[in-house]
């Protein structure tokens, strides 16, 4: 019950930021990489760069908004 009353502002902002154009683009690149790597039986490729790009874009968005919503 308390979970419904109190939402973590960080998680709320992360969800909103994921919907921004830049995050949508980096998330799409990450998903394309995961599909490409998952379709191969043997590859040295991983999606670390794409993951870091996505997390950086999301966290950059969050950083500009988070402290305005905490008291």
Secondary structure, DSSP 8 states (H G I E B T S, - for coil): -HHHH---HHHHHHHHHHTSHHHHHHHHHHHHHHHHHHT-SS-----HHHHHHHHHHHHHHHHHHHHHH--
